[in-house]
Amino acid sequence: MATTEHTINDALAALLRETRRAWRTADVVSSENTGMLVGSNKRPDILVLEPSVSPVVIETEVVPAVTVESEAITRLGENVRTNGRMILSSIAVRLPERLKKHSGISLQKELAAAPDLEMSLYTGSSSETCSRWPHSGWLTGTATDLSILAQSASVPPDVIEQAANHLVDGVTAAAGLVGEMAQAHPGAMEAICKELRQHDDEQTRRMATTILANAFVFQEGLARGPGQLSEVLSVRGTTWVRHTHEICRSG
């Protein structure tokens, strides 16, 4: 009896878990699970739910795989039930016919050695506006290549663009506040310009606020970390705000 695609997906998911340490944690890479999408009983073939990044769906089908692309595309814009995150990336994978002749350990070995998995990546918030890479044809590679593609897809263009827009808006607003500060405390602005070796203008104020934003992100990344990092204060905490205010007053 030929091995089913369900079984192949389970074996492929198990193989993918071994390609990245963060994926070895339980429930990060799942296969053939129902009830994973909000308002739908459909089950993605493989779902990658790595913390702090966007979910990635992998849809597979043995060649000729006439529906695998449409299935991958329809996953875009759906939300994951467990964390509410929207699916912005999906991958269609065409599997070689010979995999159906293997099972158990033999299937795992054949998948691990297969150099001819055919892949295409779709990104976007809906099936109507998504983009495909490559634009035509298929990427050919191994399960490791599929893992690398899925990892890159976990930070899709839509997320990067949205984050960049938020950063630009935040820097612009903060630069305006620095401009107001410069009128009330010209000495402070002179000190900033001296440190940056710049004249007082809009570009300098944006530069200063971008440096501050970078420092805040770094601070938040360290806050309440393991070991001695547990003493690092969070930017979001009132204690950190009060501590910073005291430093400013003493200066």
ChimeraX commands (.cxc) that place a marker at each C-alpha (Angstrom):
marker #1 position 0.00,0.00,0.00 radius 0.5
marker #1 position 1.30,3.44,-0.93 radius 0.5
marker #1 position 2.28,5.76,1.91 radius 0.5
marker #1 position -0.24,8.58,2.39 radius 0.5
marker #1 position 0.61,12.27,2.19 radius 0.5
marker #1 position -0.49,12.56,5.81 radius 0.5
marker #1 position 2.29,10.17,6.84 radius 0.5
marker #1 position 4.81,11.97,4.63 radius 0.5
marker #1 position 3.88,15.28,6.26 radius 0.5
marker #1 position 4.43,13.84,9.73 radius 0.5
marker #1 position 7.86,12.59,8.67 radius 0.5
marker #1 position 8.77,15.91,7.03 radius 0.5
marker #1 position 7.70,17.85,10.14 radius 0.5
marker #1 position 9.86,15.59,12.31 radius 0.5
marker #1 position 12.80,16.21,9.98 radius 0.5
marker #1 position 12.27,19.98,10.06 radius 0.5
marker #1 position 12.29,20.01,13.86 radius 0.5
marker #1 position 15.87,18.77,13.79 radius 0.5
marker #1 position 17.08,21.59,11.51 radius 0.5
marker #1 position 16.67,24.38,14.07 radius 0.5
marker #1 position 17.09,24.35,17.83 radius 0.5
marker #1 position 14.11,26.65,18.43 radius 0.5
marker #1 position 11.90,24.22,16.53 radius 0.5
marker #1 position 12.65,21.27,18.80 radius 0.5
marker #1 position 10.36,22.67,21.48 radius 0.5
marker #1 position 6.99,20.98,21.64 radius 0.5
marker #1 position 4.25,22.38,19.38 radius 0.5
marker #1 position 6.53,24.71,17.38 radius 0.5
marker #1 position 6.36,22.51,14.27 radius 0.5
marker #1 position 3.10,20.58,13.99 radius 0.5
marker #1 position 1.60,18.53,11.21 radius 0.5
marker #1 position -1.92,17.52,10.21 radius 0.5
marker #1 position -3.58,19.12,13.24 radius 0.5
marker #1 position -7.20,20.28,12.99 radius 0.5
marker #1 position -8.55,23.29,14.87 radius 0.5
marker #1 position -5.38,25.32,14.43 radius 0.5
marker #1 position -7.02,28.17,12.47 radius 0.5
marker #1 position -9.64,30.62,13.73 radius 0.5
marker #1 position -13.10,29.92,12.32 radius 0.5
marker #1 position -11.97,26.95,10.25 radius 0.5
marker #1 position -11.73,23.20,10.59 radius 0.5
marker #1 position -9.13,23.02,7.83 radius 0.5
marker #1 position -5.76,21.66,8.84 radius 0.5
marker #1 position -2.50,23.00,7.45 radius 0.5
marker #1 position -0.20,20.21,6.34 radius 0.5
marker #1 position 2.63,21.68,8.44 radius 0.5
marker #1 position 2.45,24.75,10.68 radius 0.5
marker #1 position 5.55,26.47,12.12 radius 0.5
marker #1 position 4.78,28.55,15.22 radius 0.5
marker #1 position 8.12,29.88,16.43 radius 0.5
marker #1 position 7.72,32.45,19.23 radius 0.5
marker #1 position 8.13,36.17,18.42 radius 0.5
marker #1 position 7.89,35.75,14.64 radius 0.5
marker #1 position 5.07,35.23,12.16 radius 0.5
marker #1 position 3.61,31.76,11.63 radius 0.5
marker #1 position 4.50,29.89,8.44 radius 0.5
marker #1 position 2.30,27.31,6.72 radius 0.5
marker #1 position 3.78,24.57,4.54 radius 0.5
marker #1 position 1.41,22.81,2.15 radius 0.5
marker #1 position 2.65,19.68,0.42 radius 0.5
marker #1 position 1.42,17.42,-2.35 radius 0.5
marker #1 position 2.94,14.61,-4.36 radius 0.5
marker #1 position 3.52,15.48,-8.03 radius 0.5
marker #1 position 1.74,16.46,-10.20 radius 0.5
marker #1 position 0.46,18.43,-7.18 radius 0.5
marker #1 position -2.20,20.33,-9.10 radius 0.5
marker #1 position -3.81,21.96,-6.03 radius 0.5
marker #1 position -0.83,22.61,-3.73 radius 0.5
marker #1 position -0.38,26.23,-4.83 radius 0.5
marker #1 position -4.04,27.15,-4.37 radius 0.5
marker #1 position -4.08,25.52,-0.93 radius 0.5
marker #1 position -0.97,27.45,0.13 radius 0.5
marker #1 position -2.41,30.73,-1.12 radius 0.5
marker #1 position -5.73,30.30,0.69 radius 0.5
marker #1 position -3.92,30.07,4.03 radius 0.5
marker #1 position -2.77,33.70,3.76 radius 0.5
marker #1 position -4.73,36.09,5.96 radius 0.5
marker #1 position -6.04,33.36,8.27 radius 0.5
marker #1 position -5.32,33.57,11.99 radius 0.5
marker #1 position -3.79,30.95,14.25 radius 0.5
marker #1 position -6.12,29.94,17.05 radius 0.5
marker #1 position -3.47,29.57,19.75 radius 0.5
marker #1 position -1.92,33.05,19.52 radius 0.5
marker #1 position -4.10,35.06,17.13 radius 0.5
marker #1 position -1.22,35.78,14.75 radius 0.5
marker #1 position -2.06,36.24,11.10 radius 0.5
marker #1 position -0.50,33.95,8.52 radius 0.5
marker #1 position 1.49,36.15,6.14 radius 0.5
marker #1 position 3.71,33.47,4.60 radius 0.5
marker #1 position 2.97,30.07,3.13 radius 0.5
marker #1 position 5.09,27.62,1.20 radius 0.5
marker #1 position 3.91,25.16,-1.45 radius 0.5
marker #1 position 6.02,22.00,-1.75 radius 0.5
marker #1 position 5.83,19.45,-4.55 radius 0.5
marker #1 position 6.99,16.06,-3.32 radius 0.5
marker #1 position 8.56,13.38,-5.53 radius 0.5
marker #1 position 6.37,10.38,-6.33 radius 0.5
marker #1 position 8.92,7.88,-5.00 radius 0.5
marker #1 position 8.26,8.95,-1.39 radius 0.5
marker #1 position 4.99,7.02,-1.50 radius 0.5
marker #1 position 7.00,3.80,-1.79 radius 0.5
marker #1 position 8.72,4.32,1.58 radius 0.5
marker #1 position 7.55,4.17,5.17 radius 0.5
marker #1 position 9.00,4.38,8.67 radius 0.5
marker #1 position 12.76,4.84,8.89 radius 0.5
marker #1 position 13.09,4.29,5.15 radius 0.5
marker #1 position 10.79,7.28,4.53 radius 0.5
marker #1 position 12.76,9.47,6.94 radius 0.5
marker #1 position 16.04,8.61,5.22 radius 0.5
marker #1 position 14.61,9.21,1.75 radius 0.5
marker #1 position 13.21,12.60,2.80 radius 0.5
marker #1 position 16.48,13.62,4.42 radius 0.5
marker #1 position 18.43,12.71,1.27 radius 0.5
marker #1 position 15.94,14.00,-1.31 radius 0.5
marker #1 position 17.51,16.82,-3.39 radius 0.5
marker #1 position 14.44,17.49,-5.51 radius 0.5
marker #1 position 11.76,18.99,-3.29 radius 0.5
marker #1 position 10.13,21.75,-5.34 radius 0.5
marker #1 position 9.13,24.88,-3.43 radius 0.5
marker #1 position 7.51,28.28,-3.91 radius 0.5
marker #1 position 6.89,30.98,-1.32 radius 0.5
marker #1 position 3.79,33.16,-1.08 radius 0.5
marker #1 position 3.64,36.29,1.09 radius 0.5
marker #1 position 0.84,38.75,1.80 radius 0.5
marker #1 position -2.22,39.29,3.95 radius 0.5
marker #1 position -4.70,37.86,1.45 radius 0.5
marker #1 position -4.86,35.49,-1.50 radius 0.5
marker #1 position -5.80,38.36,-3.81 radius 0.5
marker #1 position -2.77,40.53,-3.09 radius 0.5
marker #1 position -0.04,37.98,-2.39 radius 0.5
marker #1 position 3.29,37.75,-4.17 radius 0.5
marker #1 position 5.08,34.59,-5.30 radius 0.5
marker #1 position 8.77,33.76,-5.18 radius 0.5
marker #1 position 10.07,32.78,-7.57 radius 0.5
marker #1 position 7.70,34.55,-9.97 radius 0.5
marker #1 position 7.55,31.42,-12.09 radius 0.5
marker #1 position 8.85,27.90,-11.82 radius 0.5
marker #1 position 10.02,26.27,-8.62 radius 0.5
marker #1 position 12.95,26.32,-6.22 radius 0.5
marker #1 position 14.53,22.89,-6.02 radius 0.5
marker #1 position 16.30,21.75,-2.89 radius 0.5
marker #1 position 16.45,19.61,0.21 radius 0.5
marker #1 position 14.52,19.56,3.48 radius 0.5
marker #1 position 17.28,21.76,4.91 radius 0.5
marker #1 position 16.65,24.28,2.14 radius 0.5
marker #1 position 12.95,24.16,2.99 radius 0.5
marker #1 position 13.83,24.90,6.61 radius 0.5
marker #1 position 15.92,27.92,5.60 radius 0.5
marker #1 position 13.10,29.18,3.38 radius 0.5
marker #1 position 10.58,28.82,6.21 radius 0.5
marker #1 position 12.88,30.63,8.64 radius 0.5
marker #1 position 13.25,33.58,6.27 radius 0.5
marker #1 position 9.49,33.57,5.66 radius 0.5
marker #1 position 8.82,34.00,9.38 radius 0.5
marker #1 position 9.71,37.68,9.01 radius 0.5
marker #1 position 7.67,38.51,5.89 radius 0.5
marker #1 position 7.90,41.77,3.89 radius 0.5
marker #1 position 4.56,43.03,5.25 radius 0.5
marker #1 position 5.87,42.84,8.81 radius 0.5
marker #1 position 9.17,44.52,7.92 radius 0.5
marker #1 position 7.37,47.34,6.09 radius 0.5
marker #1 position 4.95,47.87,8.96 radius 0.5
marker #1 position 7.78,47.96,11.50 radius 0.5
marker #1 position 9.75,50.41,9.36 radius 0.5
marker #1 position 6.72,52.69,9.09 radius 0.5
marker #1 position 6.22,52.59,12.86 radius 0.5
marker #1 position 9.88,53.46,13.38 radius 0.5
marker #1 position 9.73,56.41,10.96 radius 0.5
marker #1 position 6.53,57.73,12.57 radius 0.5
marker #1 position 7.97,57.33,16.06 radius 0.5
marker #1 position 11.26,59.02,15.19 radius 0.5
marker #1 position 9.43,61.90,13.51 radius 0.5
marker #1 position 7.21,62.46,16.54 radius 0.5
marker #1 position 10.10,62.17,18.97 radius 0.5
marker #1 position 12.19,64.61,16.91 radius 0.5
marker #1 position 9.35,67.09,17.28 radius 0.5
marker #1 position 9.48,66.71,21.06 radius 0.5
marker #1 position 13.24,67.24,20.98 radius 0.5
marker #1 position 12.60,70.44,19.03 radius 0.5
marker #1 position 10.29,71.65,21.79 radius 0.5
marker #1 position 12.92,70.70,24.39 radius 0.5
marker #1 position 15.54,72.69,22.49 radius 0.5
marker #1 position 13.51,75.87,22.97 radius 0.5
marker #1 position 13.09,75.35,26.71 radius 0.5
marker #1 position 16.57,73.87,27.33 radius 0.5
marker #1 position 18.96,75.13,24.66 radius 0.5
marker #1 position 21.94,73.89,26.65 radius 0.5
marker #1 position 20.71,70.30,26.38 radius 0.5
marker #1 position 20.42,70.57,22.62 radius 0.5
marker #1 position 23.89,72.07,22.39 radius 0.5
marker #1 position 25.25,69.08,24.33 radius 0.5
marker #1 position 23.49,66.66,21.99 radius 0.5
marker #1 position 24.87,68.42,18.92 radius 0.5
marker #1 position 28.35,68.38,20.42 radius 0.5
marker #1 position 28.21,64.62,21.05 radius 0.5
marker #1 position 26.90,63.94,17.55 radius 0.5
marker #1 position 29.20,66.53,15.95 radius 0.5
marker #1 position 26.24,68.02,14.12 radius 0.5
marker #1 position 24.42,71.33,13.83 radius 0.5
marker #1 position 20.99,71.72,15.38 radius 0.5
marker #1 position 18.52,70.84,12.65 radius 0.5
marker #1 position 15.80,68.30,11.84 radius 0.5
marker #1 position 18.29,65.65,10.72 radius 0.5
marker #1 position 20.25,65.92,13.97 radius 0.5
marker #1 position 17.09,65.59,16.06 radius 0.5
marker #1 position 16.02,62.53,14.07 radius 0.5
marker #1 position 19.48,61.06,14.52 radius 0.5
marker #1 position 19.33,61.59,18.27 radius 0.5
marker #1 position 15.88,60.02,18.63 radius 0.5
marker #1 position 16.88,57.05,16.45 radius 0.5
marker #1 position 19.85,56.41,18.76 radius 0.5
marker #1 position 17.50,56.57,21.74 radius 0.5
marker #1 position 15.06,54.16,20.08 radius 0.5
marker #1 position 17.88,51.72,19.44 radius 0.5
marker #1 position 18.98,51.98,23.07 radius 0.5
marker #1 position 15.44,51.35,24.29 radius 0.5
marker #1 position 15.10,48.25,22.11 radius 0.5
marker #1 position 18.43,46.92,23.37 radius 0.5
marker #1 position 17.41,47.67,26.98 radius 0.5
marker #1 position 14.10,45.85,26.54 radius 0.5
marker #1 position 15.89,42.88,24.99 radius 0.5
marker #1 position 18.08,42.51,28.07 radius 0.5
marker #1 position 15.43,43.28,30.69 radius 0.5
marker #1 position 14.58,40.51,33.13 radius 0.5
marker #1 position 16.84,38.08,31.31 radius 0.5
marker #1 position 18.60,35.07,32.84 radius 0.5
marker #1 position 21.22,35.35,35.58 radius 0.5
marker #1 position 22.41,38.84,36.41 radius 0.5
marker #1 position 20.25,40.24,33.59 radius 0.5
marker #1 position 17.25,39.74,35.89 radius 0.5
marker #1 position 18.25,43.03,37.55 radius 0.5
marker #1 position 18.05,44.98,34.27 radius 0.5
marker #1 position 14.97,47.21,34.32 radius 0.5
marker #1 position 12.33,47.12,31.60 radius 0.5
marker #1 position 11.61,50.23,29.53 radius 0.5
marker #1 position 7.92,49.62,30.12 radius 0.5
marker #1 position 8.20,49.59,33.89 radius 0.5
marker #1 position 7.39,52.61,36.04 radius 0.5
marker #1 position 10.52,51.87,38.09 radius 0.5
marker #1 position 12.70,52.35,35.02 radius 0.5
marker #1 position 10.93,55.64,34.18 radius 0.5
marker #1 position 11.38,56.91,37.72 radius 0.5
marker #1 position 15.03,55.81,37.76 radius 0.5
marker #1 position 15.70,57.60,34.45 radius 0.5
marker #1 position 13.96,60.76,35.69 radius 0.5
marker #1 position 16.18,60.78,38.80 radius 0.5
marker #1 position 19.31,60.48,36.67 radius 0.5
marker #1 position 18.17,63.37,34.48 radius 0.5
marker #1 position 17.49,65.55,37.52 radius 0.5
marker #1 position 20.87,64.77,39.06 radius 0.5
marker #1 position 22.58,65.65,35.76 radius 0.5
marker link #1:1,2 radius 0.2
marker link #1:2,3 radius 0.2
marker link #1:3,4 radius 0.2
marker link #1:4,5 radius 0.2
marker link #1:5,6 radius 0.2
marker link #1:6,7 radius 0.2
marker link #1:7,8 radius 0.2
marker link #1:8,9 radius 0.2
marker link #1:9,10 radius 0.2
marker link #1:10,11 radius 0.2
marker link #1:11,12 radius 0.2
marker link #1:12,13 radius 0.2
marker link #1:13,14 radius 0.2
marker link #1:14,15 radius 0.2
marker link #1:15,16 radius 0.2
marker link #1:16,17 radius 0.2
marker link #1:17,18 radius 0.2
marker link #1:18,19 radius 0.2
marker link #1:19,20 radius 0.2
marker link #1:20,21 radius 0.2
marker link #1:21,22 radius 0.2
marker link #1:22,23 radius 0.2
marker link #1:23,24 radius 0.2
marker link #1:24,25 radius 0.2
marker link #1:25,26 radius 0.2
marker link #1:26,27 radius 0.2
marker link #1:27,28 radius 0.2
marker link #1:28,29 radius 0.2
marker link #1:29,30 radius 0.2
marker link #1:30,31 radius 0.2
marker link #1:31,32 radius 0.2
marker link #1:32,33 radius 0.2
marker link #1:33,34 radius 0.2
marker link #1:34,35 radius 0.2
marker link #1:35,36 radius 0.2
marker link #1:36,37 radius 0.2
marker link #1:37,38 radius 0.2
marker link #1:38,39 radius 0.2
marker link #1:39,40 radius 0.2
marker link #1:40,41 radius 0.2
marker link #1:41,42 radius 0.2
marker link #1:42,43 radius 0.2
marker link #1:43,44 radius 0.2
marker link #1:44,45 radius 0.2
marker link #1:45,46 radius 0.2
marker link #1:46,47 radius 0.2
marker link #1:47,48 radius 0.2
marker link #1:48,49 radius 0.2
marker link #1:49,50 radius 0.2
marker link #1:50,51 radius 0.2
marker link #1:51,52 radius 0.2
marker link #1:52,53 radius 0.2
marker link #1:53,54 radius 0.2
marker link #1:54,55 radius 0.2
marker link #1:55,56 radius 0.2
marker link #1:56,57 radius 0.2
marker link #1:57,58 radius 0.2
marker link #1:58,59 radius 0.2
marker link #1:59,60 radius 0.2
marker link #1:60,61 radius 0.2
marker link #1:61,62 radius 0.2
marker link #1:62,63 radius 0.2
marker link #1:63,64 radius 0.2
marker link #1:64,65 radius 0.2
marker link #1:65,66 radius 0.2
marker link #1:66,67 radius 0.2
marker link #1:67,68 radius 0.2
marker link #1:68,69 radius 0.2
marker link #1:69,70 radius 0.2
marker link #1:70,71 radius 0.2
marker link #1:71,72 radius 0.2
marker link #1:72,73 radius 0.2
marker link #1:73,74 radius 0.2
marker link #1:74,75 radius 0.2
marker link #1:75,76 radius 0.2
marker link #1:76,77 radius 0.2
marker link #1:77,78 radius 0.2
marker link #1:78,79 radius 0.2
marker link #1:79,80 radius 0.2
marker link #1:80,81 radius 0.2
marker link #1:81,82 radius 0.2
marker link #1:82,83 radius 0.2
marker link #1:83,84 radius 0.2
marker link #1:84,85 radius 0.2
marker link #1:85,86 radius 0.2
marker link #1:86,87 radius 0.2
marker link #1:87,88 radius 0.2
marker link #1:88,89 radius 0.2
marker link #1:89,90 radius 0.2
marker link #1:90,91 radius 0.2
marker link #1:91,92 radius 0.2
marker link #1:92,93 radius 0.2
marker link #1:93,94 radius 0.2
marker link #1:94,95 radius 0.2
marker link #1:95,96 radius 0.2
marker link #1:96,97 radius 0.2
marker link #1:97,98 radius 0.2
marker link #1:98,99 radius 0.2
marker link #1:99,100 radius 0.2
marker link #1:100,101 radius 0.2
marker link #1:101,102 radius 0.2
marker link #1:102,103 radius 0.2
marker link #1:103,104 radius 0.2
marker link #1:104,105 radius 0.2
marker link #1:105,106 radius 0.2
marker link #1:106,107 radius 0.2
marker link #1:107,108 radius 0.2
marker link #1:108,109 radius 0.2
marker link #1:109,110 radius 0.2
marker link #1:110,111 radius 0.2
marker link #1:111,112 radius 0.2
marker link #1:112,113 radius 0.2
marker link #1:113,114 radius 0.2
marker link #1:114,115 radius 0.2
marker link #1:115,116 radius 0.2
marker link #1:116,117 radius 0.2
marker link #1:117,118 radius 0.2
marker link #1:118,119 radius 0.2
marker link #1:119,120 radius 0.2
marker link #1:120,121 radius 0.2
marker link #1:121,122 radius 0.2
marker link #1:122,123 radius 0.2
marker link #1:123,124 radius 0.2
marker link #1:124,125 radius 0.2
marker link #1:125,126 radius 0.2
marker link #1:126,127 radius 0.2
marker link #1:127,128 radius 0.2
marker link #1:128,129 radius 0.2
marker link #1:129,130 radius 0.2
marker link #1:130,131 radius 0.2
marker link #1:131,132 radius 0.2
marker link #1:132,133 radius 0.2
marker link #1:133,134 radius 0.2
marker link #1:134,135 radius 0.2
marker link #1:135,136 radius 0.2
marker link #1:136,137 radius 0.2
marker link #1:137,138 radius 0.2
marker link #1:138,139 radius 0.2
marker link #1:139,140 radius 0.2
marker link #1:140,141 radius 0.2
marker link #1:141,142 radius 0.2
marker link #1:142,143 radius 0.2
marker link #1:143,144 radius 0.2
marker link #1:144,145 radius 0.2
marker link #1:145,146 radius 0.2
marker link #1:146,147 radius 0.2
marker link #1:147,148 radius 0.2
marker link #1:148,149 radius 0.2
marker link #1:149,150 radius 0.2
marker link #1:150,151 radius 0.2
marker link #1:151,152 radius 0.2
marker link #1:152,153 radius 0.2
marker link #1:153,154 radius 0.2
marker link #1:154,155 radius 0.2
marker link #1:155,156 radius 0.2
marker link #1:156,157 radius 0.2
marker link #1:157,158 radius 0.2
marker link #1:158,159 radius 0.2
marker link #1:159,160 radius 0.2
marker link #1:160,161 radius 0.2
marker link #1:161,162 radius 0.2
marker link #1:162,163 radius 0.2
marker link #1:163,164 radius 0.2
marker link #1:164,165 radius 0.2
marker link #1:165,166 radius 0.2
marker link #1:166,167 radius 0.2
marker link #1:167,168 radius 0.2
marker link #1:168,169 radius 0.2
marker link #1:169,170 radius 0.2
marker link #1:170,171 radius 0.2
marker link #1:171,172 radius 0.2
marker link #1:172,173 radius 0.2
marker link #1:173,174 radius 0.2
marker link #1:174,175 radius 0.2
marker link #1:175,176 radius 0.2
marker link #1:176,177 radius 0.2
marker link #1:177,178 radius 0.2
marker link #1:178,179 radius 0.2
marker link #1:179,180 radius 0.2
marker link #1:180,181 radius 0.2
marker link #1:181,182 radius 0.2
marker link #1:182,183 radius 0.2
marker link #1:183,184 radius 0.2
marker link #1:184,185 radius 0.2
marker link #1:185,186 radius 0.2
marker link #1:186,187 radius 0.2
marker link #1:187,188 radius 0.2
marker link #1:188,189 radius 0.2
marker link #1:189,190 radius 0.2
marker link #1:190,191 radius 0.2
marker link #1:191,192 radius 0.2
marker link #1:192,193 radius 0.2
marker link #1:193,194 radius 0.2
marker link #1:194,195 radius 0.2
marker link #1:195,196 radius 0.2
marker link #1:196,197 radius 0.2
marker link #1:197,198 radius 0.2
marker link #1:198,199 radius 0.2
marker link #1:199,200 radius 0.2
marker link #1:200,201 radius 0.2
marker link #1:201,202 radius 0.2
marker link #1:202,203 radius 0.2
marker link #1:203,204 radius 0.2
marker link #1:204,205 radius 0.2
marker link #1:205,206 radius 0.2
marker link #1:206,207 radius 0.2
marker link #1:207,208 radius 0.2
marker link #1:208,209 radius 0.2
marker link #1:209,210 radius 0.2
marker link #1:210,211 radius 0.2
marker link #1:211,212 radius 0.2
marker link #1:212,213 radius 0.2
marker link #1:213,214 radius 0.2
marker link #1:214,215 radius 0.2
marker link #1:215,216 radius 0.2
marker link #1:216,217 radius 0.2
marker link #1:217,218 radius 0.2
marker link #1:218,219 radius 0.2
marker link #1:219,220 radius 0.2
marker link #1:220,221 radius 0.2
marker link #1:221,222 radius 0.2
marker link #1:222,223 radius 0.2
marker link #1:223,224 radius 0.2
marker link #1:224,225 radius 0.2
marker link #1:225,226 radius 0.2
marker link #1:226,227 radius 0.2
marker link #1:227,228 radius 0.2
marker link #1:228,229 radius 0.2
marker link #1:229,230 radius 0.2
marker link #1:230,231 radius 0.2
marker link #1:231,232 radius 0.2
marker link #1:232,233 radius 0.2
marker link #1:233,234 radius 0.2
marker link #1:234,235 radius 0.2
marker link #1:235,236 radius 0.2
marker link #1:236,237 radius 0.2
marker link #1:237,238 radius 0.2
marker link #1:238,239 radius 0.2
marker link #1:239,240 radius 0.2
marker link #1:240,241 radius 0.2
marker link #1:241,242 radius 0.2
marker link #1:242,243 radius 0.2
marker link #1:243,244 radius 0.2
marker link #1:244,245 radius 0.2
marker link #1:245,246 radius 0.2
marker link #1:246,247 radius 0.2
marker link #1:247,248 radius 0.2
marker link #1:248,249 radius 0.2
marker link #1:249,250 radius 0.2
marker link #1:250,251 radius 0.2
view
